[in-house]
Amino acid sequence: MPMSAGEIEQMIRSALPDADVRIEDLRGDGDHYAAYIVSDAFKGKSRVAQHQLVYAALQGRMGTELHALSLQTKAPDRA
């Protein structure tokens, strides 16, 4: 059974409580999503390390209940 956008967002927010998270259902099929995430946890980390944090938050559901997830991650811009 596919994951809902709300479930994905909740799991990411649980792991990254400060995160600004936006989930978009790319095809309207509940199977292909894009996630846009801004978190202090990403500061100083490579893009790969940032994505690994998000995948860890999804607790192994990527590739099973969650078929496709495009990630855009970054640390907040601070002046």
HUBEL-V67853 format. One record per pair of residues at least 24 apart in sequence whose C-alpha atoms are under 6 Angstrom apart, sorted by the first residue. I is the first residue (numbers start at 1). J is the second residue. If there is no record, write none. Layout:
# HUBEL-V67853
i & j
I & J
I & J
This chain:
# HUBEL-V67853
i & j
1 & 65
2 & 65
2 & 66
3 & 65
3 & 66
11 & 57
12 & 57
15 & 57
31 & 67
32 & 68
33 & 69
34 & 69
34 & 70
34 & 71
35 & 71
36 & 72
36 & 73
37 & 73
38 & 73
38 & 74
38 & 75
38 & 76
39 & 75
40 & 75
42 & 75
43 & 75
